[in-house]
Amino acid sequence: MLAERIRDHAGSLSKTDRLIAEHLLEHREELPFLRAAEIAERLGVSAASITRFAQRLGLDGYPRLQDEVRLELRAALAPPTPPTQGEGRFAHLWERELQNLEALRRLPEDLLDGAARMIADAANVWVIGGRASQAPAEMLAYSLGRVRDRVRPLHASALHEAEALLDLGPGDLLVALSFRRYSSSTARIGRLFAERDVPILLITDDGNPSLAGLAKLVLRVSSKAPGALPSMTAATSLSLALTLGVLGYCGGDRLEAGEQLSRELHAFED
């Protein structure tokens, strides 16, 4: 996989190589159709730089890189493997989901606690996720908002509505969720926060989104699933874990106050 090759050879990549890597990861689906000269023109580098980049990844040249990405995309878009005789229709999916959760269990406790502490200590917590990452991002923002104040969900529209970012300031934190295919708007907003010295907590998969190089802390969870659609099961479970971690630091006063107000307003049927 392209992301794995880039990660494995990260130590030998030059500044130009990293620029090329970021661009190719964000535009992976276009890569099989782009000539090296077209990419070079976009990035303001030479076509030879594209060739050298592919060679640093252990390939013969750019055409070989295109072939590898083409196969990767074909595999991602393949339909789920049909169940074997005697299996339930969805057995393969449930097995994959269990594997994703098992991988989540292997995240170090101190890493999770560090992430929860970052969220608890921030003045404002901004949460963003685009494309497949939007649903778990909204779930995380909702959960965090129940246990601490000043949790602010963000959407791609913030790039065109600057008022959404007027309250951005020192001591804030951006929690960005980014899973394949990585949202370019999430990356742009992340860079904006980084330019203003706001730390980033990135929740992502095993790939190499551009925000990984800017994040203060990266939590990686598996989003693997049969077929082309990513699984957000582990990301959703991680959201709950982080919320409980934040609750441990912030206490339960806000949660209890919210429950009390809900009872007074008869917010629920039960």
C-alpha positions as CSV (number, residue, x, y, z in Angstrom):
1,M,0.0,0.0,0.0
2,L,1.1,3.5,-0.8
3,A,0.7,4.8,2.7
4,E,2.7,1.9,4.2
5,R,5.5,2.4,1.7
6,I,5.7,6.1,2.6
7,R,5.7,5.3,6.3
8,D,8.4,2.6,5.9
9,H,10.7,5.0,4.0
10,A,9.9,8.2,5.9
11,G,13.4,8.5,7.2
12,S,14.9,8.8,3.8
13,L,12.4,11.3,2.3
14,S,13.5,14.8,1.5
15,K,11.3,17.9,2.0
16,T,10.3,17.7,-1.7
17,D,9.6,14.0,-1.3
18,R,7.3,14.7,1.7
19,L,5.5,17.4,-0.4
20,I,4.9,14.8,-3.1
21,A,3.9,12.1,-0.6
22,E,1.2,14.4,0.9
23,H,-0.2,15.3,-2.5
24,L,-0.3,11.7,-3.7
25,L,-2.1,10.5,-0.5
26,E,-4.7,13.2,-0.8
27,H,-5.2,12.5,-4.5
28,R,-4.6,8.8,-4.5
29,E,-7.7,8.0,-6.7
30,E,-6.3,10.3,-9.5
31,L,-2.8,8.9,-9.5
32,P,-3.3,6.1,-12.0
33,F,-4.4,8.7,-14.6
34,L,-1.9,11.5,-13.9
35,R,1.4,11.8,-15.7
36,A,4.5,12.6,-13.6
37,A,4.8,15.9,-15.4
38,E,1.2,16.9,-14.4
39,I,2.0,16.2,-10.7
40,A,5.3,18.1,-11.0
41,E,3.5,21.1,-12.5
42,R,0.9,21.1,-9.7
43,L,3.6,21.1,-7.0
44,G,6.2,23.3,-8.7
45,V,8.8,20.5,-8.8
46,S,10.6,18.7,-11.6
47,A,9.2,15.5,-13.2
48,A,12.5,13.9,-12.2
49,S,11.6,14.5,-8.6
50,I,8.5,12.4,-9.0
51,T,10.6,9.6,-10.5
52,R,13.2,9.8,-7.6
53,F,10.3,9.8,-5.1
54,A,9.0,6.5,-6.5
55,Q,12.6,5.0,-6.5
56,R,13.0,6.0,-2.8
57,L,9.9,4.0,-2.1
58,G,11.7,1.0,-3.5
59,L,10.0,1.0,-7.0
60,D,11.5,1.1,-10.4
61,G,9.9,4.4,-11.3
62,Y,6.6,6.3,-11.4
63,P,4.8,3.9,-13.8
64,R,5.4,1.1,-11.3
65,L,4.0,3.3,-8.5
66,Q,0.9,3.9,-10.7
67,D,0.5,0.1,-11.1
68,E,0.7,-0.5,-7.4
69,V,-1.9,2.1,-6.6
70,R,-4.2,0.9,-9.3
71,L,-4.2,-2.6,-7.8
72,E,-4.7,-1.1,-4.3
73,L,-7.7,0.9,-5.5
74,R,-9.1,-2.1,-7.3
75,A,-8.9,-4.2,-4.2
76,A,-10.6,-1.5,-2.1
77,L,-13.5,-1.3,-4.5
78,A,-13.9,-5.1,-4.8
79,P,-17.2,-6.5,-3.4
80,P,-17.1,-8.3,-0.1
81,T,-16.0,-11.9,-0.3
82,P,-19.1,-14.1,-0.4
83,P,-19.6,-16.3,2.6
84,T,-18.6,-19.9,2.4
85,Q,-21.1,-22.7,2.7
86,G,-22.5,-22.9,6.2
87,E,-21.6,-19.3,7.2
88,G,-24.1,-16.6,7.8
89,R,-24.4,-13.9,5.2
90,F,-22.7,-11.3,7.4
91,A,-20.3,-13.6,9.3
92,H,-17.2,-12.2,7.5
93,L,-18.2,-8.7,8.5
94,W,-18.7,-9.5,12.1
95,E,-15.3,-11.3,12.2
96,R,-13.6,-8.2,10.7
97,E,-15.4,-5.9,13.3
98,L,-14.2,-8.1,16.1
99,Q,-10.6,-7.8,14.8
100,N,-11.0,-4.0,14.7
101,L,-12.1,-3.9,18.3
102,E,-9.3,-6.3,19.3
103,A,-6.8,-3.9,17.7
104,L,-8.4,-1.1,19.6
105,R,-7.8,-2.9,22.9
106,R,-4.1,-2.9,22.2
107,L,-3.8,0.9,22.4
108,P,-1.6,1.7,25.4
109,E,-3.5,3.0,28.4
110,D,-1.1,5.9,28.9
111,L,-1.7,7.0,25.3
112,L,-5.5,7.1,25.8
113,D,-5.1,8.8,29.1
114,G,-2.8,11.4,27.6
115,A,-5.5,12.1,24.9
116,A,-8.2,12.4,27.5
117,R,-6.1,14.8,29.5
118,M,-5.5,17.0,26.5
119,I,-9.3,17.2,25.9
120,A,-10.0,17.9,29.6
121,D,-7.4,20.7,29.9
122,A,-8.2,22.6,26.7
123,A,-10.0,25.9,26.8
124,N,-12.1,25.1,23.7
125,V,-12.3,21.7,22.1
126,W,-12.9,21.8,18.3
127,V,-14.0,18.5,16.7
128,I,-14.0,17.9,12.9
129,G,-14.3,15.0,10.6
130,G,-15.3,14.8,6.9
131,R,-16.7,12.2,4.6
132,A,-16.7,8.8,6.4
133,S,-15.2,10.4,9.5
134,Q,-18.1,12.9,10.0
135,A,-20.4,10.6,11.8
136,P,-17.9,9.5,14.5
137,A,-16.8,13.1,14.8
138,E,-20.3,14.3,15.6
139,M,-20.8,11.4,18.0
140,L,-17.6,12.4,19.8
141,A,-18.6,16.1,20.0
142,Y,-22.0,15.2,21.4
143,S,-20.5,12.9,24.0
144,L,-17.8,15.3,25.1
145,G,-20.4,18.1,25.3
146,R,-22.2,16.1,28.0
147,V,-19.2,16.0,30.3
148,R,-17.4,19.3,29.6
149,D,-18.2,22.8,28.3
150,R,-17.0,24.6,25.2
151,V,-17.0,21.7,22.8
152,R,-17.4,23.1,19.3
153,P,-18.2,20.8,16.3
154,L,-16.7,22.0,13.0
155,H,-17.6,21.4,9.4
156,A,-16.0,22.1,6.1
157,S,-18.1,25.2,5.8
158,A,-15.7,26.8,8.3
159,L,-13.4,27.3,5.4
160,H,-15.9,29.7,3.8
161,E,-17.5,31.1,7.0
162,A,-14.7,32.6,9.0
163,E,-17.1,33.6,11.8
164,A,-17.1,30.0,12.9
165,L,-13.4,30.4,13.9
166,L,-13.6,33.8,15.7
167,D,-13.4,32.2,19.1
168,L,-10.2,30.2,18.3
169,G,-7.5,31.1,20.8
170,P,-4.6,30.0,22.9
171,G,-5.1,26.9,25.0
172,D,-7.6,25.4,22.5
173,L,-7.4,21.9,21.0
174,L,-8.5,20.5,17.6
175,V,-9.6,16.9,17.6
176,A,-9.5,15.8,14.0
177,L,-10.9,12.4,12.7
178,S,-9.6,11.4,9.3
179,F,-10.1,8.0,7.7
180,R,-9.6,6.9,4.1
181,R,-10.4,8.6,1.9
182,Y,-8.9,11.5,3.7
183,S,-10.9,14.7,3.5
184,S,-8.9,17.6,2.0
185,S,-11.1,20.1,3.9
186,T,-10.2,18.5,7.2
187,A,-6.5,18.7,6.3
188,R,-6.9,22.4,5.4
189,I,-8.6,23.3,8.6
190,G,-6.0,21.3,10.5
191,R,-3.2,23.3,8.9
192,L,-5.0,26.5,9.8
193,F,-5.1,25.5,13.4
194,A,-1.5,24.4,13.4
195,E,-0.5,27.8,11.9
196,R,-2.1,29.4,15.0
197,D,-0.2,27.1,17.4
198,V,-3.3,25.1,18.4
199,P,-2.3,21.5,19.1
200,I,-4.0,18.7,17.2
201,L,-5.2,15.3,18.4
202,L,-5.6,13.2,15.3
203,I,-7.7,10.0,15.3
204,T,-7.0,8.1,12.1
205,D,-6.3,4.7,10.5
206,D,-3.0,3.0,9.6
207,G,-2.4,5.3,6.6
208,N,-0.6,8.6,6.4
209,P,-2.9,11.6,6.2
210,S,-1.1,14.9,5.9
211,L,-2.3,15.9,9.4
212,A,-0.2,13.1,11.0
213,G,2.9,15.2,10.6
214,L,1.3,18.2,12.4
215,A,-0.5,16.4,15.2
216,K,0.7,16.5,18.8
217,L,-0.8,13.1,19.4
218,V,-2.0,10.5,17.0
219,L,-4.4,7.7,17.9
220,R,-4.6,4.9,15.2
221,V,-7.6,2.6,15.0
222,S,-8.6,0.0,12.4
223,S,-11.3,0.9,9.9
224,K,-10.9,-2.2,7.8
225,A,-14.1,-3.8,6.4
226,P,-15.0,-6.1,3.5
227,G,-15.5,-4.1,0.4
228,A,-15.0,-0.4,-0.2
229,L,-16.8,1.1,2.8
230,P,-14.7,1.8,5.9
231,S,-15.8,0.6,9.4
232,M,-16.3,3.2,12.0
233,T,-17.0,0.7,14.8
234,A,-13.6,1.1,16.5
235,A,-13.6,4.9,16.0
236,T,-17.0,5.1,17.8
237,S,-15.8,2.9,20.6
238,L,-12.7,5.1,21.0
239,S,-15.0,8.2,21.3
240,L,-16.8,6.6,24.2
241,A,-13.5,5.7,25.9
242,L,-12.1,9.2,25.5
243,T,-15.3,10.7,26.9
244,L,-15.1,8.5,29.9
245,G,-11.5,9.5,30.3
246,V,-12.4,13.1,30.2
247,L,-15.2,12.5,32.7
248,G,-12.6,11.2,35.1
249,Y,-10.7,14.5,34.9
250,C,-13.7,16.9,34.8
251,G,-16.0,15.2,37.2
252,G,-19.7,14.4,36.7
253,D,-21.3,17.7,37.7
254,R,-22.1,18.7,34.1
255,L,-23.4,15.3,33.2
256,E,-25.7,15.3,36.3
257,A,-26.9,18.8,35.6
258,G,-27.8,17.8,32.1
259,E,-29.7,14.8,33.3
260,Q,-31.6,17.0,35.8
261,L,-32.5,19.6,33.2
262,S,-33.7,16.8,30.9
263,R,-36.0,15.5,33.6
264,E,-37.4,19.0,34.3
265,L,-38.1,19.5,30.6
266,H,-39.6,16.0,30.2
267,A,-37.1,15.4,27.4
268,F,-37.6,11.7,27.3
269,E,-40.5,9.3,27.1
270,D,-39.4,7.2,30.0
